[in-house]
Amino acid sequence: MRFLINSFEDYMLPCLSKQLFNLECFGCGLQRSVFLLFQGEIIAAFKMYPAIYPLIVLALFLILNFFYKIKYSEKIKIALVVLSIATIIINYLIKIIN
């Protein structure tokens, strides 16, 4: 199993923004964060990309809302999108400052 995990890391897509311009993009860390989540590293996944959890909640809500009618779903969607975007932007700004 450890062989499979190492091989997945070898095939991760590189960040073109980081390679070409030496600047991290808004999505830098997402791929590794998902990988860490699949390994069960919940805290490490958050440290790698804090927006992973708001994005997961948003995705689960969208899937649930597709099958069931949820009261105030539009307001909830907007709130989750704003939370996700705010988390992504704050994470990006922290990475740039450090």
N, CA, C and O atoms as a printed pandas DataFrame, in Angstrom:
     atom_number atom_name residue_name chain_id  residue_number  x_coord  y_coord  z_coord
0              1         N          MET        A               1    0.823   -1.199    0.000
1              2        CA          MET        A               1    0.000    0.000    0.000
2              3         C          MET        A               1    0.863    1.258    0.000
3              4         O          MET        A               1    0.538    2.239   -0.669
4              5         N          ARG        A               2    1.953    1.226    0.745
5              6        CA          ARG        A               2    2.850    2.391    0.805
6              7         C          ARG        A               2    3.413    2.701   -0.583
7              8         O          ARG        A               2    3.638    3.865   -0.914
8              9         N          PHE        A               3    3.639    1.670   -1.391
9             10        CA          PHE        A               3    4.118    1.877   -2.756
10            11         C          PHE        A               3    3.113    2.682   -3.573
11            12         O          PHE        A               3    3.493    3.576   -4.329
12            13         N          LEU        A               4    1.819    2.359   -3.416
13            14        CA          LEU        A               4    0.776    3.093   -4.127
14            15         C          LEU        A               4    0.744    4.554   -3.710
15            16         O          LEU        A               4    0.603    5.435   -4.558
16            17         N          ILE        A               5    0.871    4.823   -2.423
17            18        CA          ILE        A               5    0.840    6.202   -1.926
18            19         C          ILE        A               5    1.997    6.996   -2.493
19            20         O          ILE        A               5    1.808    8.133   -2.926
20            21         N          ASN        A               6    3.182    6.430   -2.501
21            22        CA          ASN        A               6    4.328    7.137   -3.066
22            23         C          ASN        A               6    4.156    7.386   -4.549
23            24         O          ASN        A               6    4.564    8.435   -5.048
24            25         N          SER        A               7    3.561    6.445   -5.266
25            26        CA          SER        A               7    3.387    6.626   -6.699
26            27         C          SER        A               7    2.369    7.725   -6.999
27            28         O          SER        A               7    2.497    8.415   -8.010
28            29         N          PHE        A               8    1.360    7.903   -6.142
29            30        CA          PHE        A               8    0.405    8.991   -6.333
30            31         C          PHE        A               8    1.100   10.347   -6.217
31            32         O          PHE        A               8    0.817   11.263   -6.989
32            33         N          GLU        A               9    2.004   10.471   -5.254
33            34        CA          GLU        A               9    2.741   11.725   -5.081
34            35         C          GLU        A               9    3.587   12.035   -6.308
35            36         O          GLU        A               9    3.770   13.199   -6.661
36            37         N          ASP        A              10    4.096   11.008   -6.950
37            38        CA          ASP        A              10    4.939   11.216   -8.134
38            39         C          ASP        A              10    4.152   11.778   -9.308
39            40         O          ASP        A              10    4.740   12.392  -10.198
40            41         N          TYR        A              11    2.835   11.583   -9.332
41            42        CA          TYR        A              11    2.025   12.009  -10.466
42            43         C          TYR        A              11    1.180   13.250  -10.199
43            44         O          TYR        A              11    0.283   13.566  -10.980
44            45         N          MET        A              12    1.456   13.950   -9.113
45            46        CA          MET        A              12    0.710   15.179   -8.840
46            47         C          MET        A              12    1.101   16.256   -9.837
47            48         O          MET        A              12    2.256   16.356  -10.249
48            49         N          LEU        A              13    0.120   17.056  -10.214
49            50        CA          LEU        A              13    0.364   18.119  -11.170
50            51         C          LEU        A              13    1.156   19.244  -10.526
51            52         O          LEU        A              13    0.859   19.633   -9.397
52            53         N          PRO        A              14    2.153   19.773  -11.216
53            54        CA          PRO        A              14    2.901   20.900  -10.657
54            55         C          PRO        A              14    2.116   22.198  -10.834
55            56         O          PRO        A              14    1.282   22.310  -11.733
56            57         N          CYS        A              15    2.381   23.155   -9.988
57            58        CA          CYS        A              15    1.745   24.466  -10.097
58            59         C          CYS        A              15    2.504   25.277  -11.148
59            60         O          CYS        A              15    3.668   25.625  -10.955
60            61         N          LEU        A              16    1.836   25.570  -12.252
61            62        CA          LEU        A              16    2.498   26.315  -13.327
62            63         C          LEU        A              16    2.828   27.740  -12.906
63            64         O          LEU        A              16    3.849   28.290  -13.319
64            65         N          SER        A              17    1.980   28.334  -12.097
65            66        CA          SER        A              17    2.238   29.686  -11.616
66            67         C          SER        A              17    3.520   29.724  -10.789
67            68         O          SER        A              17    4.325   30.649  -10.900
68            69         N          LYS        A              18    3.686   28.715   -9.971
69            70        CA          LYS        A              18    4.882   28.643   -9.130
70            71         C          LYS        A              18    6.126   28.366   -9.974
71            72         O          LYS        A              18    7.194   28.918   -9.711
72            73         N          GLN        A              19    5.985   27.521  -10.973
73            74        CA          GLN        A              19    7.121   27.178  -11.820
74            75         C          GLN        A              19    7.526   28.329  -12.739
75            76         O          GLN        A              19    8.712   28.623  -12.893
76            77         N          LEU        A              20    6.536   28.974  -13.345
77            78        CA          LEU        A              20    6.847   30.015  -14.328
78            79         C          LEU        A              20    7.153   31.375  -13.709
79            80         O          LEU        A              20    8.064   32.075  -14.151
80            81         N          PHE        A              21    6.392   31.743  -12.689
81            82        CA          PHE        A              21    6.512   33.093  -12.129
82            83         C          PHE        A              21    7.025   33.124  -10.701
83            84         O          PHE        A              21    7.196   34.199  -10.127
84            85         N          ASN        A              22    7.272   31.959  -10.122
85            86        CA          ASN        A              22    7.732   31.838   -8.753
86            87         C          ASN        A              22    6.732   32.441   -7.763
87            88         O          ASN        A              22    7.129   32.948   -6.714
88            89         N          LEU        A              23    5.442   32.386   -8.092
89            90        CA          LEU        A              23    4.364   32.863   -7.232
90            91         C          LEU        A              23    3.361   31.740   -7.020
91            92         O          LEU        A              23    2.984   31.034   -7.956
92            93         N          GLU        A              24    2.940   31.591   -5.775
93            94        CA          GLU        A              24    1.911   30.592   -5.507
94            95         C          GLU        A              24    0.565   31.098   -6.005
95            96         O          GLU        A              24    0.304   32.301   -6.001
96            97         N          CYS        A              25   -0.281   30.179   -6.431
97            98        CA          CYS        A              25   -1.626   30.550   -6.884
98            99         C          CYS        A              25   -2.621   30.312   -5.748
99           100         O          CYS        A              25   -2.242   29.837   -4.678
100          101         N          PHE        A              26   -3.873   30.638   -5.977
101          102        CA          PHE        A              26   -4.903   30.463   -4.956
102          103         C          PHE        A              26   -5.165   28.991   -4.649
103          104         O          PHE        A              26   -5.693   28.666   -3.585
104          105         N          GLY        A              27   -4.808   28.116   -5.554
105          106        CA          GLY        A              27   -5.059   26.693   -5.358
106          107         C          GLY        A              27   -3.857   25.903   -4.896
107          108         O          GLY        A              27   -3.945   24.687   -4.723
108          109         N          CYS        A              28   -2.732   26.571   -4.692
109          110        CA          CYS        A              28   -1.530   25.857   -4.260
110          111         C          CYS        A              28   -1.775   25.167   -2.925
111          112         O          CYS        A              28   -2.148   25.807   -1.942
112          113         N          GLY        A              29   -1.565   23.875   -2.901
113          114        CA          GLY        A              29   -1.749   23.078   -1.701
114          115         C          GLY        A              29   -3.012   22.242   -1.707
115          116         O          GLY        A              29   -3.139   21.313   -0.908
116          117         N          LEU        A              30   -3.954   22.551   -2.592
117          118        CA          LEU        A              30   -5.219   21.815   -2.610
118          119         C          LEU        A              30   -5.006   20.345   -2.940
119          120         O          LEU        A              30   -5.562   19.468   -2.277
120          121         N          GLN        A              31   -4.219   20.081   -3.943
121          122        CA          GLN        A              31   -3.991   18.705   -4.378
122          123         C          GLN        A              31   -3.332   17.876   -3.273
123          124         O          GLN        A              31   -3.742   16.745   -3.013
124          125         N          ARG        A              32   -2.328   18.431   -2.637
125          126        CA          ARG        A              32   -1.655   17.729   -1.554
126          127         C          ARG        A              32   -2.562   17.600   -0.335
127          128         O          ARG        A              32   -2.490   16.609    0.393
128          129         N          SER        A              33   -3.412   18.594   -0.112
129          130        CA          SER        A              33   -4.346   18.544    1.005
130          131         C          SER        A              33   -5.342   17.393    0.828
131          132         O          SER        A              33   -5.633   16.671    1.782
132          133         N          VAL        A              34   -5.855   17.225   -0.369
133          134        CA          VAL        A              34   -6.765   16.114   -0.652
134          135         C          VAL        A              34   -6.036   14.783   -0.453
135          136         O          VAL        A              34   -6.593   13.834    0.099
136          137         N          PHE        A              35   -4.802   14.730   -0.906
137          138        CA          PHE        A              35   -3.991   13.527   -0.734
138          139         C          PHE        A              35   -3.806   13.212    0.749
139          140         O          PHE        A              35   -3.923   12.057    1.159
140          141         N          LEU        A              36   -3.517   14.242    1.558
141          142        CA          LEU        A              36   -3.354   14.042    2.995
142          143         C          LEU        A              36   -4.663   13.588    3.647
143          144         O          LEU        A              36   -4.651   12.774    4.570
144          145         N          LEU        A              37   -5.785   14.116    3.164
145          146        CA          LEU        A              37   -7.084   13.692    3.690
146          147         C          LEU        A              37   -7.316   12.201    3.444
147          148         O          LEU        A              37   -7.796   11.490    4.327
148          149         N          PHE        A              38   -6.979   11.738    2.258
149          150        CA          PHE        A              38   -7.153   10.320    1.945
150          151         C          PHE        A              38   -6.246    9.444    2.797
151          152         O          PHE        A              38   -6.540    8.269    3.015
152          153         N          GLN        A              39   -5.146   10.012    3.279
153          154        CA          GLN        A              39   -4.255    9.274    4.171
154          155         C          GLN        A              39   -4.727    9.343    5.621
155          156         O          GLN        A              39   -4.173    8.663    6.485
156          157         N          GLY        A              40   -5.745   10.159    5.894
157          158        CA          GLY        A              40   -6.250   10.298    7.248
158          159         C          GLY        A              40   -5.574   11.391    8.051
159          160         O          GLY        A              40   -5.797   11.501    9.256
160          161         N          GLU        A              41   -4.764   12.186    7.413
161          162        CA          GLU        A              41   -4.045   13.282    8.075
162          163         C          GLU        A              41   -4.906   14.539    8.056
163          164         O          GLU        A              41   -4.702   15.426    7.227
164          165         N          ILE        A              42   -5.867   14.612    8.972
165          166        CA          ILE        A              42   -6.858   15.683    8.966
166          167         C          ILE        A              42   -6.225   17.040    9.283
167          168         O          ILE        A              42   -6.498   18.024    8.596
168          169         N          ILE        A              43   -5.401   17.097   10.292
169          170        CA          ILE        A              43   -4.779   18.362   10.688
170          171         C          ILE        A              43   -3.745   18.793    9.656
171          172         O          ILE        A              43   -3.659   19.976    9.327
172          173         N          ALA        A              44   -2.966   17.858    9.146
173          174        CA          ALA        A              44   -1.975   18.191    8.123
174          175         C          ALA        A              44   -2.646   18.699    6.852
175          176         O          ALA        A              44   -2.118   19.583    6.178
176          177         N          ALA        A              45   -3.807   18.143    6.524
177          178        CA          ALA        A              45   -4.554   18.603    5.349
178          179         C          ALA        A              45   -5.003   20.044    5.541
179          180         O          ALA        A              45   -4.938   20.848    4.610
180          181         N          PHE        A              46   -5.458   20.372    6.751
181          182        CA          PHE        A              46   -5.870   21.744    7.041
182          183         C          PHE        A              46   -4.687   22.696    6.974
183          184         O          PHE        A              46   -4.809   23.796    6.434
184          185         N          LYS        A              47   -3.551   22.293    7.510
185          186        CA          LYS        A              47   -2.358   23.150    7.478
186          187         C          LYS        A              47   -1.869   23.367    6.048
187          188         O          LYS        A              47   -1.348   24.434    5.723
188          189         N          MET        A              48   -2.035   22.369    5.207
189          190        CA          MET        A              48   -1.600   22.481    3.821
190          191         C          MET        A              48   -2.502   23.428    3.036
191          192         O          MET        A              48   -2.018   24.246    2.253
192          193         N          TYR        A              49   -3.823   23.318    3.246
193          194        CA          TYR        A              49   -4.782   24.140    2.506
194          195         C          TYR        A              49   -6.044   24.292    3.348
195          196         O          TYR        A              49   -6.939   23.450    3.274
196          197         N          PRO        A              50   -6.128   25.356    4.150
197          198        CA          PRO        A              50   -7.247   25.515    5.086
198          199         C          PRO        A              50   -8.628   25.544    4.434
199          200         O          PRO        A              50   -9.618   25.237    5.097
200          201         N          ALA        A              51   -8.718   25.894    3.185
201          202        CA          ALA        A              51  -10.029   25.975    2.532
202          203         C          ALA        A              51  -10.583   24.608    2.145
203          204         O          ALA        A              51  -11.678   24.527    1.587
204          205         N          ILE        A              52   -9.864   23.550    2.424
205          206        CA          ILE        A              52  -10.323   22.222    2.045
206          207         C          ILE        A              52  -11.650   21.877    2.715
207          208         O          ILE        A              52  -12.524   21.281    2.084
208          209         N          TYR        A              53  -11.810   22.241    3.980
209          210        CA          TYR        A              53  -13.030   21.867    4.689
210          211         C          TYR        A              53  -14.248   22.687    4.277
211          212         O          TYR        A              53  -15.321   22.108    4.102
212          213         N          PRO        A              54  -14.138   24.014    4.112
213          214        CA          PRO        A              54  -15.306   24.731    3.569
214          215         C          PRO        A              54  -15.685   24.253    2.164
215          216         O          PRO        A              54  -16.866   24.219    1.819
216          217         N          LEU        A              55  -14.697   23.888    1.361
217          218        CA          LEU        A              55  -14.989   23.386    0.019
218          219         C          LEU        A              55  -15.685   22.025    0.072
219          220         O          LEU        A              55  -16.583   21.754   -0.725
220          221         N          ILE        A              56  -15.275   21.180    1.001
221          222        CA          ILE        A              56  -15.933   19.877    1.155
222          223         C          ILE        A              56  -17.368   20.059    1.621
223          224         O          ILE        A              56  -18.276   19.399    1.114
224          225         N          VAL        A              57  -17.577   20.950    2.584
225          226        CA          VAL        A              57  -18.937   21.212    3.071
226          227         C          VAL        A              57  -19.801   21.759    1.936
227          228         O          VAL        A              57  -20.954   21.355    1.785
228          229         N          LEU        A              58  -19.254   22.668    1.143
229          230        CA          LEU        A              58  -19.982   23.217   -0.003
230          231         C          LEU        A              58  -20.344   22.119   -0.999
231          232         O          LEU        A              58  -21.482   22.046   -1.462
232          233         N          ALA        A              59  -19.382   21.273   -1.327
233          234        CA          ALA        A              59  -19.649   20.191   -2.279
234          235         C          ALA        A              59  -20.707   19.227   -1.752
235          236         O          ALA        A              59  -21.602   18.819   -2.493
236          237         N          LEU        A              60  -20.607   18.866   -0.484
237          238        CA          LEU        A              60  -21.611   17.967    0.101
238          239         C          LEU        A              60  -22.992   18.613    0.124
239          240         O          LEU        A              60  -23.996   17.949   -0.137
240          241         N          PHE        A              61  -23.042   19.897    0.435
241          242        CA          PHE        A              61  -24.334   20.589    0.439
242          243         C          PHE        A              61  -24.933   20.628   -0.964
243          244         O          PHE        A              61  -26.132   20.407   -1.133
244          245         N          LEU        A              62  -24.103   20.909   -1.973
245          246        CA          LEU        A              62  -24.608   20.958   -3.347
246          247         C          LEU        A              62  -25.138   19.600   -3.795
247          248         O          LEU        A              62  -26.165   19.519   -4.469
248          249         N          ILE        A              63  -24.442   18.546   -3.420
249          250        CA          ILE        A              63  -24.905   17.199   -3.767
250          251         C          ILE        A              63  -26.210   16.879   -3.045
251          252         O          ILE        A              63  -27.154   16.369   -3.649
252          253         N          LEU        A              64  -26.256   17.182   -1.750
253          254        CA          LEU        A              64  -27.465   16.943   -0.967
254          255         C          LEU        A              64  -28.639   17.758   -1.496
255          256         O          LEU        A              64  -29.762   17.260   -1.572
256          257         N          ASN        A              65  -28.382   18.994   -1.855
257          258        CA          ASN        A              65  -29.429   19.871   -2.371
258          259         C          ASN        A              65  -29.933   19.408   -3.737
259          260         O          ASN        A              65  -31.066   19.708   -4.114
260          261         N          PHE        A              66  -29.118   18.697   -4.463
261          262        CA          PHE        A              66  -29.531   18.157   -5.751
262          263         C          PHE        A              66  -30.620   17.095   -5.581
263          264         O          PHE        A              66  -31.530   16.987   -6.403
264          265         N          PHE        A              67  -30.514   16.317   -4.509
265          266        CA          PHE        A              67  -31.461   15.226   -4.284
266          267         C          PHE        A              67  -32.634   15.599   -3.385
267          268         O          PHE        A              67  -33.717   15.027   -3.508
268          269         N          TYR        A              68  -32.426   16.544   -2.492
269          270        CA          TYR        A              68  -33.469   16.944   -1.537
270          271         C          TYR        A              68  -33.687   18.446   -1.587
271          272         O          TYR        A              68  -32.745   19.214   -1.783
272          273         N          LYS        A              69  -34.909   18.849   -1.412
273          274        CA          LYS        A              69  -35.247   20.262   -1.361
274          275         C          LYS        A              69  -34.931   20.779    0.038
275          276         O          LYS        A              69  -35.506   20.314    1.023
276          277         N          ILE        A              70  -34.025   21.730    0.119
277          278        CA          ILE        A              70  -33.618   22.277    1.407
278          279         C          ILE        A              70  -34.100   23.720    1.504
279          280         O          ILE        A              70  -33.891   24.530    0.601
280          281         N          LYS        A              71  -34.743   24.011    2.612
281          282        CA          LYS        A              71  -35.244   25.363    2.840
282          283         C          LYS        A              71  -34.064   26.328    2.979
283          284         O          LYS        A              71  -33.068   26.010    3.628
284          285         N          TYR        A              72  -34.183   27.490    2.374
285          286        CA          TYR        A              72  -33.134   28.524    2.375
286          287         C          TYR        A              72  -31.842   28.043    1.708
287          288         O          TYR        A              72  -30.754   28.484    2.076
288          289         N          SER        A              73  -31.957   27.155    0.745
289          290        CA          SER        A              73  -30.757   26.597    0.117
290          291         C          SER        A              73  -29.922   27.656   -0.606
291          292         O          SER        A              73  -28.694   27.571   -0.611
292          293         N          GLU        A              74  -30.567   28.643   -1.210
293          294        CA          GLU        A              74  -29.810   29.684   -1.912
294          295         C          GLU        A              74  -28.962   30.500   -0.944
295          296         O          GLU        A              74  -27.807   30.809   -1.234
296          297         N          LYS        A              75  -29.532   30.845    0.196
297          298        CA          LYS        A              75  -28.791   31.612    1.198
298          299         C          LYS        A              75  -27.643   30.791    1.772
299          300         O          LYS        A              75  -26.553   31.311    2.010
300          301         N          ILE        A              76  -27.896   29.512    1.991
301          302        CA          ILE        A              76  -26.851   28.629    2.516
302          303         C          ILE        A              76  -25.730   28.481    1.494
303          304         O          ILE        A              76  -24.553   28.524    1.852
304          305         N          LYS        A              77  -26.091   28.307    0.218
305          306        CA          LYS        A              77  -25.074   28.198   -0.841
306          307         C          LYS        A              77  -24.216   29.446   -0.900
307          308         O          LYS        A              77  -22.990   29.359   -0.967
308          309         N          ILE        A              78  -24.850   30.598   -0.875
309          310        CA          ILE        A              78  -24.103   31.861   -0.935
310          311         C          ILE        A              78  -23.171   31.982    0.260
311          312         O          ILE        A              78  -22.017   32.385    0.109
312          313         N          ALA        A              79  -23.659   31.639    1.447
313          314        CA          ALA        A              79  -22.828   31.716    2.651
314          315         C          ALA        A              79  -21.627   30.771    2.555
315          316         O          ALA        A              79  -20.512   31.138    2.926
316          317         N          LEU        A              80  -21.858   29.560    2.060
317          318        CA          LEU        A              80  -20.760   28.598    1.929
318          319         C          LEU        A              80  -19.755   29.028    0.858
319          320         O          LEU        A              80  -18.550   28.836    1.024
320          321         N          VAL        A              81  -20.241   29.599   -0.222
321          322        CA          VAL        A              81  -19.338   30.091   -1.271
322          323         C          VAL        A              81  -18.501   31.248   -0.736
323          324         O          VAL        A              81  -17.292   31.299   -0.962
324          325         N          VAL        A              82  -19.143   32.178   -0.027
325          326        CA          VAL        A              82  -18.412   33.314    0.543
326          327         C          VAL        A              82  -17.379   32.824    1.558
327          328         O          VAL        A              82  -16.246   33.304    1.567
328          329         N          LEU        A              83  -17.759   31.879    2.406
329          330        CA          LEU        A              83  -16.827   31.316    3.376
330          331         C          LEU        A              83  -15.637   30.654    2.679
331          332         O          LEU        A              83  -14.493   30.840    3.093
332          333         N          SER        A              84  -15.901   29.889    1.632
333          334        CA          SER        A              84  -14.837   29.209    0.897
334          335         C          SER        A              84  -13.895   30.208    0.238
335          336         O          SER        A              84  -12.675   30.080    0.341
336          337         N          ILE        A              85  -14.459   31.196   -0.436
337          338        CA          ILE        A              85  -13.632   32.196   -1.119
338          339         C          ILE        A              85  -12.835   33.015   -0.115
339          340         O          ILE        A              85  -11.657   33.296   -0.339
340          341         N          ALA        A              86  -13.462   33.398    0.986
341          342        CA          ALA        A              86  -12.754   34.167    2.010
342          343         C          ALA        A              86  -11.595   33.358    2.588
343          344         O          ALA        A              86  -10.509   33.896    2.804
344          345         N          THR        A              87  -11.819   32.085    2.834
345          346        CA          THR        A              87  -10.760   31.222    3.366
346          347         C          THR        A              87   -9.621   31.089    2.367
347          348         O          THR        A              87   -8.453   31.121    2.754
348          349         N          ILE        A              88   -9.941   30.941    1.098
349          350        CA          ILE        A              88   -8.914   30.837    0.057
350          351         C          ILE        A              88   -8.096   32.125   -0.013
351          352         O          ILE        A              88   -6.869   32.072   -0.086
352          353         N          ILE        A              89   -8.755   33.267    0.007
353          354        CA          ILE        A              89   -8.048   34.549   -0.102
354          355         C          ILE        A              89   -7.189   34.807    1.134
355          356         O          ILE        A              89   -6.041   35.235    1.011
356          357         N          ILE        A              90   -7.733   34.552    2.318
357          358        CA          ILE        A              90   -6.951   34.750    3.539
358          359         C          ILE        A              90   -5.736   33.831    3.562
359          360         O          ILE        A              90   -4.642   34.260    3.930
360          361         N          ASN        A              91   -5.916   32.577    3.175
361          362        CA          ASN        A              91   -4.801   31.636    3.099
362          363         C          ASN        A              91   -3.742   32.121    2.109
363          364         O          ASN        A              91   -2.547   32.023    2.387
364          365         N          TYR        A              92   -4.162   32.633    0.978
365          366        CA          TYR        A              92   -3.243   33.138   -0.026
366          367         C          TYR        A              92   -2.442   34.327    0.506
367          368         O          TYR        A              92   -1.226   34.401    0.326
368          369         N          LEU        A              93   -3.133   35.243    1.158
369          370        CA          LEU        A              93   -2.455   36.420    1.703
370          371         C          LEU        A              93   -1.453   36.036    2.786
371          372         O          LEU        A              93   -0.367   36.612    2.860
372          373         N          ILE        A              94   -1.811   35.065    3.627
373          374        CA          ILE        A              94   -0.877   34.594    4.659
374          375         C          ILE        A              94    0.357   33.969    4.022
375          376         O          ILE        A              94    1.475   34.187    4.488
376          377         N          LYS        A              95    0.161   33.190    2.957
377          378        CA          LYS        A              95    1.306   32.570    2.272
378          379         C          LYS        A              95    2.213   33.625    1.643
379          380         O          LYS        A              95    3.435   33.479    1.662
380          381         N          ILE        A              96    1.633   34.676    1.090
381          382        CA          ILE        A              96    2.435   35.718    0.464
382          383         C          ILE        A              96    3.235   36.491    1.509
383          384         O          ILE        A              96    4.408   36.802    1.298
384          385         N          ILE        A              97    2.595   36.799    2.636
385          386        CA          ILE        A              97    3.265   37.571    3.690
386          387         C          ILE        A              97    4.416   36.779    4.291
387          388         O          ILE        A              97    5.469   37.337    4.596
388          389         N          ASN        A              98    4.212   35.478    4.461
389          390        CA          ASN        A              98    5.273   34.646    5.057
390          391         C          ASN        A              98    6.176   34.240    3.965
391          392         O          ASN        A              98    7.154   33.532    4.204
